[in-house]
Amino acid sequence: MQLTSDLHVVGGGYFGFGLSGHLDCHVYVLNSGSELALIDPGMGMPGDFDTILDNISADGLDPLKLRKLILTHYHCDHIGAAAEAQRRLDVEVYASAFAAPFIRAGDEKAVALDVAKAANFYPAEYTLPPCPVDVELAEGDSIAVGNLQLETFETPGHCDGHLSFLMRGGDRVYLLGADLVFWGGKVVWQNIHDCRIDAYADSMFKLENQDFDALIPGHLQISLSGGKAHLDAACAAFRQLGIPPNLL
């Protein structure tokens, strides 16, 4: 589903548009015209990545022209299909320097898959396939996708190693925020080892001084204009010594 000249949403489950697997995050394709990149390939339940590839083709894009797979963080609804995508497509895999060793190892405890299974959030039989990571990202790194430039921000809080990206060079400025912030200034608090209030606040305040038009989150509503207002709402909650409302 094409959102703008630069951006397509090609997957997403129950907390999205029902385009692919029930547990998939929003799966995005960046389209610079000369190059394509995939942002977070979803959970990777059997057959779901085939649906994502079919959606890419239905938008008039050739999946075989994808050259980069960019992983925002290591939760399984975002990276579970990474190994399959890397195997089937000619892509370099990008992830944070913190998350990369756990993604390479398929470390289920580090990515909190064990507690997610115990909470019946993910199926008990699900396993996380290890995936190679070619490029390790840190604060300030730039990724070029044709004429599009992605500036990397380290934004822990939802989990350690979480990345967000400001994308410029297209028809607007986008915050590819993954699970940092959602419509209305909501966030995702979870009782897992690396979800931290202080880090979440610091990440929000870091991006507060950045201007952007579109908020492109990992789930639920997408704001193609006025997106900064949602991050500002979360910052306001933190400044009142409170916490933003939980999406769950």
Backbone hydrogen bonds in HBPLUS format (Angstrom, degrees):
<---DONOR---> <-ACCEPTOR-->    atom                        ^
c    i                          cat <-CA-CA->   ^        H-A-AA   ^      H-
h    n   atom  resd res      DA  || num        DHA   H-A  angle D-A-AA Bond
n    s   type  num  typ     dist DA aas  dist angle  dist       angle   num
A0009-VAL N   A0001-MET O   2.93 MM   8  5.32 163.7  1.96 153.0 152.1     1
A0003-LEU N   A0007-LEU O   2.87 MM   4  5.60 158.4  1.91 147.4 154.4     2
A0004-THR N   A0007-LEU O   3.22 MM   3  5.19 163.3  2.25 141.7 144.2     3
A0031-ASN N   A0006-ASP O   2.78 MM  25  4.82 168.9  1.79 137.3 139.7     4
A0008-HIS N   A0029-VAL O   2.99 MM  21  5.11 154.8  2.05 151.3 156.9     5
A0029-VAL N   A0008-HIS O   2.89 MM  21  5.11 157.2  1.95 140.7 146.2     6
A0010-VAL N   A0027-VAL O   2.74 MM  17  5.51 155.8  1.80 155.4 163.1     7
A0027-VAL N   A0011-GLY O   3.00 MM  16  4.52 159.1  2.05 114.5 113.1     8
A0019-LEU N   A0012-GLY O   2.76 MM   7  5.16 117.2  2.15 133.2 152.0     9
A0020-SER N   A0012-GLY O   2.93 MM   8  5.28 161.8  1.97 142.8 140.0    10
A0013-GLY N   A0024-ASP O   3.04 MM  11  4.83 143.6  2.18 136.9 128.2    11
A0016-GLY N   A0013-GLY O   2.94 MM   3  5.05 133.7  2.16 122.5 119.4    12
A0018-GLY N   A0013-GLY O   3.21 MM   5  4.39 142.7  2.36 130.8 128.7    13
A0014-TYR N   A0022-HIS O   2.82 MM   8  5.07 170.9  1.83 133.2 132.5    14
A0220-LEU N   A0015-PHE O   2.70 MM 205  5.40 167.5  1.72 157.1 158.0    15
A0024-ASP N   A0021-GLY O   3.04 MM   3  5.25 163.8  2.07 113.2 118.4    16
A0025-CYS N   A0077-ASP O   3.25 MM  52  5.57 148.4  2.36 144.8 135.5    17
A0026-HIS N   A0218-GLY O   2.79 MM 192  5.13 172.2  1.80 142.2 143.8    18
A0028-TYR N   A0039-ILE O   3.28 MM  11  5.08 163.5  2.30 143.0 145.3    19
A0039-ILE N   A0028-TYR O   2.84 MM  11  5.08 167.8  1.85 148.0 150.4    20
A0030-LEU N   A0037-ALA O   2.78 MM   7  5.08 160.7  1.82 148.4 155.1    21
A0037-ALA N   A0030-LEU O   3.05 MM   7  5.08 148.2  2.15 137.1 144.4    22
A0032-SER N   A0035-GLU O   3.05 MM   3  5.46 169.2  2.06 173.9 170.8    23
A0067-ARG N   A0036-LEU O   3.01 MM  31  6.14 167.0  2.03 154.8 152.5    24
A0038-LEU N   A0068-LYS O   2.86 MM  30  6.21 165.7  1.88 159.2 160.8    25
A0070-ILE N   A0038-LEU O   2.84 MM  32  6.20 165.2  1.86 169.0 172.8    26
A0040-ASP N   A0070-ILE O   3.00 MM  30  6.21 156.6  2.06 152.1 159.7    27
A0081-ALA N   A0042-GLY O   2.90 MM  39  5.54 151.5  1.98 145.3 138.6    28
A0048-ASP N   A0045-MET O   2.99 MM   3  5.64 161.6  2.03 140.4 146.1    29
A0051-THR N   A0047-GLY O   3.34 MM   4  6.72 148.9  2.45 143.4 150.9    30
A0052-ILE N   A0048-ASP O   3.14 MM   4  6.55 151.0  2.23 144.0 151.5    31
A0053-LEU N   A0049-PHE O   2.95 MM   4  6.24 160.1  1.99 150.1 154.6    32
A0054-ASP N   A0050-ASP O   2.90 MM   4  6.16 154.9  1.96 148.1 155.6    33
A0055-ASN N   A0051-THR O   2.88 MM   4  6.17 148.8  1.98 146.0 154.8    34
A0056-ILE N   A0052-ILE O   2.98 MM   4  6.30 150.0  2.07 147.9 155.9    35
A0057-SER N   A0053-LEU O   3.05 MM   4  6.35 163.7  2.08 150.5 154.1    36
A0058-ALA N   A0054-ASP O   2.87 MM   4  6.09 152.6  1.95 145.7 154.0    37
A0059-ASP N   A0055-ASN O   3.16 MM   4  6.37 130.4  2.42 137.1 147.9    38
A0059-ASP N   A0056-ILE O   3.16 MM   3  5.30 139.3  2.33  99.6 110.8    39
A0061-LEU N   A0056-ILE O   3.25 MM   5  5.64 156.9  2.31 149.9 146.7    40
A0060-GLY N   A0057-SER O   2.86 MM   3  5.18 156.1  1.92 115.7 119.2    41
A0065-LYS N   A0062-ASP O   2.88 MM   3  5.56 166.5  1.90 125.5 129.4    42
A0066-LEU N   A0063-PRO O   3.08 MM   3  5.54 165.2  2.10 115.2 118.2    43
A0092-GLU N   A0067-ARG O   2.98 MM  25  6.31 155.7  2.04 139.4 139.0    44
A0069-LEU N   A0092-GLU O   2.78 MM  23  5.99 157.1  1.83 169.7 167.3    45
A0094-TYR N   A0069-LEU O   2.79 MM  25  6.10 161.8  1.82 164.6 165.9    46
A0071-LEU N   A0094-TYR O   2.88 MM  23  5.95 163.7  1.91 149.3 154.7    47
A0163-LEU N   A0072-THR O   2.84 MM  91  4.99 149.2  1.93 144.7 154.1    48
A0078-HIS N   A0075-HIS O   2.90 MM   3  5.62 157.3  1.95 121.8 129.4    49
A0079-ILE N   A0075-HIS O   3.14 MM   4  6.33 142.6  2.28 142.1 152.7    50
A0080-GLY N   A0076-CYS O   2.90 MM   4  4.73 148.2  2.00 133.5 134.0    51
A0082-ALA N   A0079-ILE O   2.90 MM   3  5.09 165.0  1.92 117.3 121.1    52
A0085-ALA N   A0081-ALA O   2.90 MM   4  6.12 161.9  1.93 156.8 162.5    53
A0086-GLN N   A0082-ALA O   2.81 MM   4  5.99 161.7  1.84 154.0 159.1    54
A0087-ARG N   A0083-ALA O   2.96 MM   4  6.07 148.4  2.06 141.8 150.3    55
A0088-ARG N   A0084-GLU O   2.97 MM   4  6.10 150.1  2.06 148.2 155.6    56
A0089-LEU N   A0085-ALA O   2.93 MM   4  5.73 141.1  2.09 148.3 155.5    57
A0134-ASP N   A0093-VAL O   2.90 MM  41  5.19 134.2  2.11 127.2 141.0    58
A0135-VAL N   A0093-VAL O   3.02 MM  42  6.32 160.7  2.06 160.7 162.2    59
A0095-ALA N   A0135-VAL O   3.14 MM  40  6.59 155.1  2.21 166.9 174.5    60
A0137-LEU N   A0095-ALA O   2.78 MM  42  5.84 157.2  1.83 143.2 149.8    61
A0100-ALA N   A0096-SER O   2.91 MM   4  5.93 149.3  2.01 155.7 163.8    62
A0097-ALA N   A0137-LEU O   2.95 MM  40  5.36 150.7  2.04 151.9 143.1    63
A0102-PHE N   A0099-ALA O   3.04 MM   3  5.56 123.6  2.37 116.4 130.1    64
A0103-ILE N   A0099-ALA O   3.06 MM   4  6.26 153.6  2.13 156.4 164.2    65
A0104-ARG N   A0100-ALA O   2.92 MM   4  6.11 164.5  1.95 158.7 162.6    66
A0105-ALA N   A0101-PRO O   3.10 MM   4  6.19 145.4  2.22 135.0 144.0    67
A0106-GLY N   A0102-PHE O   2.92 MM   4  5.80 120.1  2.28 133.1 147.2    68
A0107-ASP N   A0102-PHE O   3.03 MM   5  5.07 162.5  2.06 144.9 149.8    69
A0106-GLY N   A0103-ILE O   3.27 MM   3  5.07 141.7  2.42  93.2 103.9    70
A0131-CYS N   A0103-ILE O   3.03 MM  28  5.84 162.9  2.06 134.1 139.1    71
A0111-VAL N   A0107-ASP O   3.25 MM   4  6.49 150.2  2.35 148.1 155.7    72
A0113-LEU N   A0108-GLU O   2.83 MM   5  5.05 143.0  1.97 162.2 165.4    73
A0112-ALA N   A0109-LYS O   3.08 MM   3  5.01 161.8  2.11 105.9 110.3    74
A0116-ALA N   A0112-ALA O   3.15 MM   4  6.28 151.5  2.24 140.3 148.7    75
A0117-LYS N   A0113-LEU O   2.92 MM   4  6.09 154.0  1.99 149.1 154.6    76
A0118-ALA N   A0114-ASP O   3.08 MM   4  6.33 156.3  2.14 140.6 147.4    77
A0119-ALA N   A0115-VAL O   2.99 MM   4  6.18 136.5  2.18 138.9 149.5    78
A0121-PHE N   A0116-ALA O   2.87 MM   5  5.23 155.1  1.93 170.8 163.0    79
A0120-ASN N   A0117-LYS O   2.88 MM   3  4.94 159.3  1.92 109.2 114.3    80
A0126-TYR N   A0123-PRO O   3.09 MM   3  5.43 161.7  2.12 112.3 118.1    81
A0141-ASP N   A0138-ALA O   3.05 MM   3  5.81 164.6  2.07 146.5 148.0    82
A0140-GLY N   A0152-THR O   2.89 MM  12  5.10 167.7  1.91 142.6 141.0    83
A0152-THR N   A0141-ASP O   2.84 MM  11  5.21 154.9  1.91 161.6 168.0    84
A0143-ILE N   A0150-LEU O   2.88 MM   7  4.99 153.5  1.95 139.7 148.6    85
A0150-LEU N   A0143-ILE O   2.82 MM   7  4.99 165.7  1.84 150.7 155.5    86
A0145-VAL N   A0148-LEU O   2.87 MM   3  5.04 168.3  1.88 147.5 151.2    87
A0148-LEU N   A0145-VAL O   3.01 MM   3  5.04 155.6  2.07 129.5 126.2    88
A0149-GLN N   A0168-ARG O   2.91 MM  19  5.35 166.4  1.93 152.5 156.6    89
A0168-ARG N   A0149-GLN O   2.94 MM  19  5.35 161.1  1.97 151.0 155.4    90
A0151-GLU N   A0166-LEU O   2.86 MM  15  5.17 164.4  1.89 147.4 150.7    91
A0166-LEU N   A0151-GLU O   3.07 MM  15  5.17 152.4  2.14 140.4 146.8    92
A0153-PHE N   A0164-SER O   2.86 MM  11  5.22 150.8  1.95 167.3 162.9    93
A0164-SER N   A0153-PHE O   2.96 MM  11  5.22 159.4  2.00 150.5 156.7    94
A0155-THR N   A0162-HIS O   2.82 MM   7  5.30 158.0  1.87 143.4 147.7    95
A0196-ARG N   A0157-GLY O   2.92 MM  39  4.86 136.4  2.11 125.9 138.4    96
A0165-PHE N   A0176-LEU O   3.06 MM  11  5.03 157.3  2.12 128.5 135.7    97
A0176-LEU N   A0165-PHE O   2.74 MM  11  5.03 161.7  1.77 166.1 165.1    98
A0167-MET N   A0174-TYR O   2.86 MM   7  5.06 159.6  1.90 144.1 151.1    99
A0174-TYR N   A0167-MET O   3.06 MM   7  5.06 163.1  2.09 142.9 147.7   100
A0213-ASP N   A0173-VAL O   2.84 MM  40  5.31 148.3  1.94 131.8 141.2   101
A0214-ALA N   A0173-VAL O   3.04 MM  41  6.39 165.2  2.07 154.0 158.6   102
A0175-LEU N   A0214-ALA O   2.78 MM  39  6.07 161.2  1.82 166.7 171.6   103
A0216-ILE N   A0175-LEU O   2.88 MM  41  5.86 170.4  1.89 161.1 160.1   104
A0177-GLY N   A0216-ILE O   3.03 MM  39  5.95 132.7  2.26 128.9 142.6   105
A0180-LEU N   A0177-GLY O   2.91 MM   3  5.43 157.6  1.96 138.6 146.0   106
A0218-GLY N   A0178-ALA O   2.67 MM  40  4.06 142.0  1.81 126.7 116.7   107
A0182-PHE N   A0186-LYS O   2.85 MM   4  5.05 150.7  1.93 149.8 151.7   108
A0185-GLY N   A0182-PHE O   2.97 MM   3  5.59 136.5  2.17 148.5 148.1   109
A0187-VAL N   A0245-PRO O   2.98 MM  58  6.36 156.3  2.04 160.8 168.4   110
A0247-LEU N   A0187-VAL O   2.62 MM  60  5.60 154.5  1.69 170.2 175.8   111
A0192-ILE N   A0190-GLN O   2.88 MM   2  5.54 132.7  2.11 105.0  90.6   112
A0200-TYR N   A0196-ARG O   3.01 MM   4  6.17 154.5  2.08 146.6 154.4   113
A0201-ALA N   A0197-ILE O   2.98 MM   4  6.25 163.1  2.00 158.9 161.9   114
A0202-ASP N   A0198-ASP O   3.09 MM   4  6.32 165.2  2.11 147.1 151.1   115
A0203-SER N   A0199-ALA O   2.97 MM   4  6.16 154.7  2.04 148.2 154.9   116
A0204-MET N   A0200-TYR O   3.04 MM   4  6.34 158.5  2.08 151.8 157.2   117
A0205-PHE N   A0201-ALA O   2.95 MM   4  6.21 170.4  1.96 160.0 162.1   118
A0206-LYS N   A0202-ASP O   2.97 MM   4  6.08 145.7  2.09 142.0 151.3   119
A0207-LEU N   A0203-SER O   3.34 MM   4  6.62 149.5  2.44 143.7 149.4   120
A0207-LEU N   A0204-MET O   3.12 MM   3  5.42 124.2  2.45 102.1 114.9   121
A0208-GLU N   A0204-MET O   3.03 MM   4  6.16 120.4  2.40 140.9 157.4   122
A0208-GLU N   A0205-PHE O   3.26 MM   3  4.91 142.6  2.40  90.8 101.5   123
A0210-GLN N   A0207-LEU O   3.04 MM   3  5.26 163.9  2.06 112.5 117.0   124
A0227-GLY N   A0213-ASP O   2.74 MM  14  5.44 159.2  1.79 159.1 152.5   125
A0215-LEU N   A0223-SER O   2.77 MM   8  5.11 141.6  1.92 145.7 156.8   126
A0223-SER N   A0215-LEU O   3.13 MM   8  5.11 163.7  2.16 153.1 153.8   127
A0229-ALA N   A0226-GLY O   3.30 MM   3  5.99 150.7  2.39 116.4 122.5   128
A0230-HIS N   A0227-GLY O   3.22 MM   3  5.89 148.4  2.32 116.8 123.1   129
A0232-ASP N   A0228-LYS O   2.96 MM   4  6.24 162.1  1.99 157.1 163.0   130
A0233-ALA N   A0229-ALA O   3.01 MM   4  6.18 145.1  2.14 137.8 146.1   131
A0234-ALA N   A0230-HIS O   3.30 MM   4  6.61 151.7  2.39 140.0 146.1   132
A0235-CYS N   A0231-LEU O   3.00 MM   4  6.32 159.9  2.04 153.4 159.1   133
A0236-ALA N   A0232-ASP O   2.94 MM   4  6.17 153.4  2.01 146.8 153.8   134
A0237-ALA N   A0233-ALA O   3.19 MM   4  6.47 151.9  2.27 142.8 149.3   135
A0238-PHE N   A0234-ALA O   3.14 MM   4  6.49 159.2  2.19 151.5 156.3   136
A0239-ARG N   A0235-CYS O   2.97 MM   4  6.23 151.2  2.05 149.1 157.4   137
A0240-GLN N   A0237-ALA O   3.22 MM   3  5.31 143.3  2.36  99.2 109.5   138
A0242-GLY N   A0237-ALA O   3.17 MM   5  5.48 145.9  2.29 162.2 156.0   139
A0241-LEU N   A0238-PHE O   3.01 MM   3  5.23 147.4  2.12 115.9 117.2   140
